[in-house]
Amino acid sequence: MSLKEYVAHELGTLGENELKQVAEYVAFLKFRSRTSAAEAHLASLYSEFAQEDQELAEAGMNDYSQALSQEDAQ
């Protein structure tokens, strides 16, 4: 008997209340796997744009520094 068959057999022996709990747990497992996939996608995007983000931040700091120097000169 495969694991899937065993689980299906055991589900047949459960009452309505227990089946609700199983359904909630299945929904949780699906949500959890979807969340980890989303996290992996975000990590991929982060690494893809990290260099560009750093360059933009450094360019912004140069502009900020120049603006402060001009303000101090006034």
C-alpha positions as CSV (number, residue, x, y, z in Angstrom):
1,M,0.0,0.0,0.0
2,S,1.4,3.4,-1.0
3,L,1.5,6.3,1.3
4,K,-1.2,8.0,-0.7
5,E,-3.5,5.0,-0.5
6,Y,-2.8,4.7,3.3
7,V,-3.7,8.4,3.8
8,A,-6.9,8.0,1.7
9,H,-7.9,4.9,3.7
10,E,-7.3,6.6,7.0
11,L,-9.3,9.7,5.8
12,G,-12.2,7.4,5.2
13,T,-12.2,6.4,8.9
14,L,-12.3,10.0,10.3
15,G,-15.3,11.8,11.5
16,E,-16.5,15.2,10.2
17,N,-14.7,17.2,12.9
18,E,-11.4,15.4,12.2
19,L,-11.9,15.9,8.4
20,K,-12.2,19.7,9.0
21,Q,-8.9,19.7,10.9
22,V,-7.3,17.7,8.1
23,A,-8.6,20.2,5.5
24,E,-7.3,23.1,7.5
25,Y,-3.9,21.4,7.8
26,V,-3.8,20.7,4.0
27,A,-4.6,24.4,3.4
28,F,-1.8,25.4,5.7
29,L,0.7,23.1,3.9
30,K,-0.3,24.6,0.5
31,F,0.0,28.2,1.9
32,R,3.4,27.4,3.5
33,S,4.8,26.0,0.2
34,R,3.5,29.0,-1.7
35,T,5.2,31.4,0.7
36,S,8.6,29.7,0.5
37,A,8.3,29.9,-3.3
38,A,7.5,33.6,-3.1
39,E,10.5,34.1,-0.8
40,A,12.8,32.4,-3.3
41,H,11.5,34.6,-6.1
42,L,12.0,37.7,-4.0
43,A,15.6,36.6,-3.2
44,S,16.2,36.1,-6.9
45,L,14.9,39.6,-7.7
46,Y,17.0,41.1,-4.9
47,S,20.2,39.5,-6.1
48,E,19.4,40.5,-9.7
49,F,19.0,44.2,-8.9
50,A,21.4,44.5,-6.0
51,Q,24.2,46.0,-8.0
52,E,21.9,48.5,-9.7
53,D,20.4,49.5,-6.4
54,Q,23.8,50.1,-4.9
55,E,24.9,52.2,-7.8
56,L,21.7,54.3,-7.6
57,A,22.2,54.7,-3.8
58,E,25.8,55.8,-4.2
59,A,24.8,58.3,-7.0
60,G,22.1,59.7,-4.7
61,M,24.6,60.1,-1.9
62,N,26.9,62.1,-4.1
63,D,24.1,64.4,-5.1
64,Y,23.1,64.7,-1.4
65,S,26.6,65.5,-0.4
66,Q,26.9,68.2,-3.1
67,A,23.6,69.7,-2.0
68,L,24.8,69.9,1.6
69,S,28.0,71.5,0.6
70,Q,26.1,74.1,-1.4
71,E,23.8,74.7,1.5
72,D,26.7,75.2,3.8
73,A,28.3,77.7,1.4
74,Q,25.3,79.9,1.4
